[in-house]
Amino acid sequence: MLTGIKINLVRPTSDDWENVNSIWKDASVMTDGGGRAPLSQARYLEWWKSTFRGEAEDGRYFMIMDPANKECFGEIGFEGYSEETKQASLCLFVKSEFRGRHFGAEAIDLLMDLFFAVWKAETLECGVRKDNANGLEIMRHMGFAETRLGEDKVFLAIDREGWVRRGKS
């Protein structure tokens, strides 16, 4: 678990289907991410077993949780990590009813600290839909800089130097 001020980042257990499903079935979250994806409990367990194979997978996916009442605000993680390049892609989804409260920014701070300080990584990239002005603004505020344009996304990245330079938001 990564402990923040307003949130904690918690690695899901095999019993967290309801929390993860609450994110994946949120229409606005999945529109931003490529389509709704509610999942059955059986499919969740398959995903969980394949995602969390051991300690090497620690830190790649977290639920964004309220430390007081254990309510799930969203999810964050990184995927496609390369040992060779020490790069990965950031994935962040905050459920629609919790947007605008800075939970995403705090989650990014916590994950970047893990990614750069613990994993000793070099570059964290993210793709934000071109029509997601708020998401683009947040990523730029967090120190990410535009690297390229895709068909429907703007790709941004922050490297180790940028992370050190920006400090905490």
Residue pairs with C-beta under 8 A, 6 or more apart in sequence:
1 8
1 9
1 10
1 11
2 8
2 9
2 62
2 110
2 111
2 113
2 114
3 67
4 67
4 106
4 107
4 109
4 110
5 106
6 66
6 67
6 101
6 102
6 103
6 106
7 64
7 65
7 66
7 67
7 73
7 103
7 106
7 107
7 110
8 64
8 65
8 66
8 67
9 62
9 63
9 64
9 65
9 76
9 107
9 110
9 111
10 62
10 63
10 65
11 52
11 58
11 59
11 61
11 62
11 63
12 19
12 20
12 48
12 52
12 61
12 62
12 63
13 48
14 45
14 48
14 49
16 48
16 63
17 39
17 41
17 44
17 45
19 63
19 65
19 72
20 39
20 44
20 63
20 72
20 75
21 38
21 39
21 44
22 72
22 95
23 29
23 63
23 72
23 74
23 75
23 93
23 95
24 30
24 36
24 37
24 38
24 39
25 36
25 37
25 38
26 93
26 95
26 96
27 36
27 96
28 96
29 74
29 93
29 94
29 95
29 96
30 36
30 37
30 93
32 93
32 129
32 132
32 135
33 91
33 93
39 47
51 57
51 60
51 61
52 61
59 77
59 78
59 111
59 114
59 115
59 118
59 119
60 77
60 78
60 79
60 81
61 75
61 76
61 77
62 75
62 76
62 77
62 107
62 111
63 72
63 74
63 75
64 72
64 73
64 74
64 75
64 76
64 94
64 103
64 104
64 107
65 71
65 72
65 73
66 72
66 73
72 95
73 94
73 95
73 98
73 103
74 92
74 93
74 94
74 95
74 98
74 103
74 104
74 107
75 91
75 92
75 93
76 90
76 91
76 92
76 93
76 104
76 107
76 108
76 111
77 90
77 91
77 111
78 88
78 89
78 90
78 91
78 111
78 115
78 124
79 88
79 89
79 91
80 87
80 88
80 89
81 87
81 88
81 119
81 121
82 88
85 122
85 123
86 119
86 120
86 121
86 122
86 123
87 121
87 122
87 123
87 124
87 125
88 115
88 121
88 123
88 124
88 125
89 124
89 125
89 126
89 127
90 108
90 111
90 124
90 125
90 126
91 126
92 104
92 107
92 108
92 126
94 103
94 104
94 107
99 134
104 138
105 138
105 141
105 142
105 169
108 138
108 142
109 142
109 168
109 169
112 124
112 142
112 158
112 163
115 121
115 124
116 124
116 160
116 163
116 164
121 160
122 159
122 160
123 157
123 158
123 159
123 160
124 144
124 157
124 158
124 159
124 163
125 147
125 155
125 156
125 157
126 139
126 144
126 155
126 156
126 157
127 150
127 153
127 154
127 155
127 156
128 135
128 136
128 139
128 153
128 154
128 155
128 156
129 135
129 152
129 153
129 154
130 149
130 152
130 153
130 154
136 154
136 156
139 156
140 146
140 156
141 169
142 158
142 166
142 169
143 158
143 162
143 163
143 165
143 166
144 156
144 157
144 158
144 162
145 156
145 157
145 158
145 162
146 154
146 155
146 156
147 155
147 156
147 157
148 155
149 155
158 166
